Every structure is written in C-alpha cells, then in structure tokens.
Amino acid sequence: MSGSGSPDMAPRGDGIRLAIIAASWHENVMTGLIAGASRACAAAGVEVTVIRVAGSFELPVVAKA
C-alpha cells in the first residue's frame, strides 16, 4: 500500500450525458435530491437533463424511452 490519504483525482465527465428522472411526489425531498445530483454532475462536467414525471409508476416507462 502507498500509505494514508486519498487519491487526488478530479472527476471527469466530459462527453457524458446523464438523465435524472424524478417523480413529482414529495416535492421538497425530490427538489433537494435533484439539486445535489445536478451540482455534483456539473462539477464533473457531465451534461444533465432533468425529467419530472407524475409518480413512481412512470419512472421505468420514461427511463426505457
């Protein structure tokens, strides 16, 4: 092992596209989760598309499309 500490690597998401699909249910919770995920992706350079759906039954349908 090389010792203690963590690697000093910046995440690189150049050229990666990601969709965040979230239900409209529990608006306060989902808004915070989407905001955190979007910030992390933006910091890594990932292109994010956020899609909101009515509820949990629509999540797999939209994800498959």
KEDREN-258818 format. One line per field, with one value per atom (N, C-alpha, C, O): residue number from 1; atom name; x, y, z. Coordinates in pm, whole numbers, padded with zeros to 5 digits, always signed. Layout:
# KEDREN-258818
num <- [NUM / ...]
atome <- [CA / ...]
u <- [X / ...]
v <- [Y / ...]
w <- [Z / ...]
END
This chain:
# KEDREN-258818
num <- [1 / 1 / 1 / 1 / 2 / 2 / 2 / 2 / 3 / 3 / 3 / 3 / 4 / 4 / 4 / 4 / 5 / 5 / 5 / 5 / 6 / 6 / 6 / 6 / 7 / 7 / 7 / 7 / 8 / 8 / 8 / 8 / 9 / 9 / 9 / 9 / 10 / 10 / 10 / 10 / 11 / 11 / 11 / 11 / 12 / 12 / 12 / 12 / 13 / 13 / 13 / 13 / 14 / 14 / 14 / 14 / 15 / 15 / 15 / 15 / 16 / 16 / 16 / 16 / 17 / 17 / 17 / 17 / 18 / 18 / 18 / 18 / 19 / 19 / 19 / 19 / 20 / 20 / 20 / 20 / 21 / 21 / 21 / 21 / 22 / 22 / 22 / 22 / 23 / 23 / 23 / 23 / 24 / 24 / 24 / 24 / 25 / 25 / 25 / 25 / 26 / 26 / 26 / 26 / 27 / 27 / 27 / 27 / 28 / 28 / 28 / 28 / 29 / 29 / 29 / 29 / 30 / 30 / 30 / 30 / 31 / 31 / 31 / 31 / 32 / 32 / 32 / 32 / 33 / 33 / 33 / 33 / 34 / 34 / 34 / 34 / 35 / 35 / 35 / 35 / 36 / 36 / 36 / 36 / 37 / 37 / 37 / 37 / 38 / 38 / 38 / 38 / 39 / 39 / 39 / 39 / 40 / 40 / 40 / 40 / 41 / 41 / 41 / 41 / 42 / 42 / 42 / 42 / 43 / 43 / 43 / 43 / 44 / 44 / 44 / 44 / 45 / 45 / 45 / 45 / 46 / 46 / 46 / 46 / 47 / 47 / 47 / 47 / 48 / 48 / 48 / 48 / 49 / 49 / 49 / 49 / 50 / 50 / 50 / 50 / 51 / 51 / 51 / 51 / 52 / 52 / 52 / 52 / 53 / 53 / 53 / 53 / 54 / 54 / 54 / 54 / 55 / 55 / 55 / 55 / 56 / 56 / 56 / 56 / 57 / 57 / 57 / 57 / 58 / 58 / 58 / 58 / 59 / 59 / 59 / 59 / 60 / 60 / 60 / 60 / 61 / 61 / 61 / 61 / 62 / 62 / 62 / 62 / 63 / 63 / 63 / 63 / 64 / 64 / 64 / 64 / 65 / 65 / 65 / 65]
atome <- [N / CA / C / O / N / CA / C / O / N / CA / C / O / N / CA / C / O / N / CA / C / O / N / CA / C / O / N / CA / C / O / N / CA / C / O / N / CA / C / O / N / CA / C / O / N / CA / C / O / N / CA / C / O / N / CA / C / O / N / CA / C / O / N / CA / C / O / N / CA / C / O / N / CA / C / O / N / CA / C / O / N / CA / C / O / N / CA / C / O / N / CA / C / O / N / CA / C / O / N / CA / C / O / N / CA / C / O / N / CA / C / O / N / CA / C / O / N / CA / C / O / N / CA / C / O / N / CA / C / O / N / CA / C / O / N / CA / C / O / N / CA / C / O / N / CA / C / O / N / CA / C / O / N / CA / C / O / N / CA / C / O / N / CA / C / O / N / CA / C / O / N / CA / C / O / N / CA / C / O / N / CA / C / O / N / CA / C / O / N / CA / C / O / N / CA / C / O / N / CA / C / O / N / CA / C / O / N / CA / C / O / N / CA / C / O / N / CA / C / O / N / CA / C / O / N / CA / C / O / N / CA / C / O / N / CA / C / O / N / CA / C / O / N / CA / C / O / N / CA / C / O / N / CA / C / O / N / CA / C / O / N / CA / C / O / N / CA / C / O / N / CA / C / O / N / CA / C / O / N / CA / C / O / N / CA / C / O / N / CA / C / O]
u <- [+00083 / +00000 / +00088 / +00199 / +00038 / +00116 / +00111 / +00185 / +00028 / +00019 / -00120 / -00217 / -00128 / -00259 / -00298 / -00216 / -00422 / -00470 / -00559 / -00583 / -00608 / -00693 / -00633 / -00560 / -00663 / -00609 / -00659 / -00773 / -00576 / -00613 / -00652 / -00574 / -00774 / -00821 / -00950 / -01044 / -00955 / -01078 / -01165 / -01116 / -01294 / -01381 / -01396 / -01408 / -01394 / -01408 / -01527 / -01530 / -01623 / -01741 / -01759 / -01869 / -01650 / -01657 / -01716 / -01671 / -01818 / -01879 / -01984 / -02045 / -02007 / -02107 / -02239 / -02244 / -02346 / -02481 / -02556 / -02548 / -02629 / -02699 / -02840 / -02859 / -02937 / -03074 / -03109 / -03088 / -03162 / -03215 / -03367 / -03425 / -03430 / -03575 / -03629 / -03590 / -03719 / -03770 / -03921 / -03977 / -03984 / -04129 / -04160 / -04077 / -04279 / -04324 / -04373 / -04397 / -04389 / -04433 / -04324 / -04206 / -04357 / -04262 / -04171 / -04049 / -04232 / -04163 / -04041 / -03935 / -04054 / -03941 / -03821 / -03707 / -03846 / -03738 / -03674 / -03552 / -03756 / -03704 / -03627 / -03525 / -03673 / -03604 / -03463 / -03368 / -03449 / -03316 / -03225 / -03107 / -03281 / -03201 / -03156 / -03041 / -03246 / -03212 / -03106 / -03012 / -03120 / -03023 / -02884 / -02785 / -02876 / -02746 / -02683 / -02563 / -02763 / -02711 / -02668 / -02566 / -02746 / -02712 / -02582 / -02500 / -02564 / -02439 / -02318 / -02215 / -02331 / -02220 / -02186 / -02069 / -02287 / -02265 / -02201 / -02110 / -02250 / -02195 / -02048 / -01967 / -02014 / -01876 / -01784 / -01665 / -01840 / -01761 / -01766 / -01698 / -01845 / -01854 / -01953 / -01946 / -02045 / -02145 / -02264 / -02310 / -02312 / -02432 / -02555 / -02576 / -02638 / -02753 / -02884 / -02901 / -02977 / -03114 / -03203 / -03197 / -03286 / -03377 / -03517 / -03568 / -03577 / -03712 / -03798 / -03765 / -03908 / -04001 / -04121 / -04173 / -04165 / -04283 / -04383 / -04350 / -04505 / -04612 / -04587 / -04604 / -04546 / -04529 / -04434 / -04370 / -04427 / -04329 / -04361 / -04269 / -04486 / -04520 / -04465 / -04438 / -04449 / -04399 / -04247 / -04194 / -04176 / -04029 / -03971 / -03890 / -04008 / -03948 / -03988 / -03911 / -04109 / -04155 / -04069 / -04025 / -04046 / -03966 / -03819 / -03752 / -03770 / -03631 / -03605 / -03496 / -03703 / -03686 / -03690 / -03629 / -03760 / -03778 / -03656 / -03656]
v <- [-00117 / +00000 / +00124 / +00122 / +00228 / +00351 / +00439 / +00537 / +00410 / +00491 / +00547 / +00502 / +00645 / +00701 / +00812 / +00858 / +00853 / +00960 / +00905 / +00785 / +00996 / +00956 / +01009 / +01108 / +00946 / +00992 / +01133 / +01168 / +01210 / +01346 / +01345 / +01385 / +01298 / +01286 / +01366 / +01346 / +01453 / +01526 / +01442 / +01391 / +01427 / +01351 / +01421 / +01543 / +01342 / +01399 / +01334 / +01214 / +01416 / +01366 / +01425 / +01426 / +01475 / +01534 / +01435 / +01321 / +01478 / +01394 / +01298 / +01224 / +01298 / +01209 / +01284 / +01398 / +01218 / +01274 / +01187 / +01064 / +01249 / +01177 / +01233 / +01355 / +01145 / +01189 / +01157 / +01045 / +01256 / +01236 / +01238 / +01339 / +01126 / +01115 / +01108 / +01022 / +01200 / +01207 / +01226 / +01295 / +01164 / +01180 / +01316 / +01374 / +01364 / +01491 / +01475 / +01575 / +01353 / +01326 / +01367 / +01355 / +01414 / +01462 / +01569 / +01555 / +01675 / +01783 / +01836 / +01856 / +01859 / +01914 / +01821 / +01865 / +01693 / +01595 / +01582 / +01587 / +01566 / +01546 / +01666 / +01651 / +01787 / +01908 / +01913 / +01947 / +01879 / +01876 / +01770 / +01794 / +01652 / +01543 / +01577 / +01553 / +01633 / +01672 / +01780 / +01776 / +01878 / +01988 / +01936 / +01977 / +01846 / +01790 / +01708 / +01720 / +01625 / +01543 / +01630 / +01604 / +01734 / +01824 / +01899 / +01917 / +01945 / +02014 / +01923 / +01963 / +01800 / +01705 / +01675 / +01667 / +01658 / +01631 / +01750 / +01734 / +01870 / +01991 / +02009 / +02051 / +01978 / +01990 / +01894 / +01922 / +01782 / +01683 / +01706 / +01637 / +01803 / +01831 / +01745 / +01735 / +01682 / +01595 / +01680 / +01768 / +01653 / +01720 / +01649 / +01530 / +01723 / +01663 / +01712 / +01831 / +01619 / +01650 / +01602 / +01485 / +01690 / +01654 / +01637 / +01725 / +01522 / +01491 / +01461 / +01374 / +01534 / +01510 / +01434 / +01464 / +01334 / +01256 / +01263 / +01307 / +01220 / +01233 / +01150 / +01199 / +01025 / +00937 / +00822 / +00819 / +00729 / +00620 / +00522 / +00458 / +00508 / +00415 / +00463 / +00381 / +00592 / +00647 / +00640 / +00650 / +00624 / +00624 / +00521 / +00559 / +00392 / +00295 / +00317 / +00288 / +00367 / +00392 / +00500 / +00485 / +00608 / +00719 / +00677 / +00715 / +00601 / +00557 / +00468 / +00472 / +00388 / +00298 / +00373 / +00329 / +00485 / +00561 / +00630 / +00698]
w <- [+00000 / +00000 / +00000 / +00052 / -00057 / -00070 / +00053 / +00061 / +00148 / +00268 / +00288 / +00226 / +00374 / +00406 / +00309 / +00229 / +00318 / +00231 / +00122 / +00111 / +00044 / -00068 / -00197 / -00195 / -00308 / -00435 / -00467 / -00435 / -00530 / -00568 / -00715 / -00802 / -00741 / -00878 / -00892 / -00815 / -00989 / -01017 / -01110 / -01210 / -01078 / -01167 / -01301 / -01307 / -01407 / -01542 / -01610 / -01634 / -01642 / -01709 / -01847 / -01901 / -01904 / -02037 / -02136 / -02146 / -02208 / -02310 / -02256 / -02334 / -02125 / -02067 / -02056 / -02010 / -02099 / -02084 / -01985 / -01991 / -01895 / -01790 / -01775 / -01779 / -01760 / -01734 / -01589 / -01542 / -01520 / -01386 / -01400 / -01440 / -01367 / -01378 / -01236 / -01158 / -01204 / -01067 / -01068 / -01153 / -00971 / -00956 / -00894 / -00824 / -00919 / -00862 / -00719 / -00650 / -00675 / -00540 / -00441 / -00475 / -00325 / -00223 / -00282 / -00284 / -00328 / -00400 / -00324 / -00384 / -00193 / -00116 / -00116 / -00133 / -00097 / -00094 / -00232 / -00245 / -00334 / -00469 / -00520 / -00588 / -00488 / -00533 / -00475 / -00546 / -00348 / -00286 / -00344 / -00367 / -00369 / -00427 / -00569 / -00606 / -00647 / -00785 / -00784 / -00863 / -00695 / -00688 / -00653 / -00713 / -00555 / -00517 / -00628 / -00654 / -00692 / -00802 / -00919 / -00983 / -00948 / -01059 / -01031 / -01121 / -00906 / -00870 / -00885 / -00939 / -00837 / -00847 / -00992 / -01029 / -01074 / -01216 / -01285 / -01366 / -01255 / -01316 / -01278 / -01360 / -01154 / -01108 / -01183 / -01200 / -01228 / -01301 / -01452 / -01527 / -01496 / -01639 / -01714 / -01836 / -01642 / -01704 / -01750 / -01677 / -01870 / -01922 / -01867 / -01892 / -01792 / -01723 / -01783 / -01812 / -01799 / -01836 / -01722 / -01684 / -01668 / -01560 / -01618 / -01688 / -01589 / -01637 / -01515 / -01434 / -01502 / -01391 / -01445 / -01552 / -01368 / -01404 / -01289 / -01179 / -01315 / -01216 / -01090 / -00979 / -01108 / -00993 / -01022 / -01127 / -00929 / -00940 / -01053 / -01105 / -01091 / -01199 / -01334 / -01421 / -01350 / -01476 / -01488 / -01599 / -01377 / -01380 / -01478 / -01562 / -01470 / -01562 / -01707 / -01799 / -01729 / -01866 / -01931 / -02045 / -01859 / -01912 / -01923 / -02018 / -01827 / -01832 / -01953 / -02011 / -01990 / -02104 / -02236 / -02334 / -02240 / -02365 / -02408 / -02511]
END
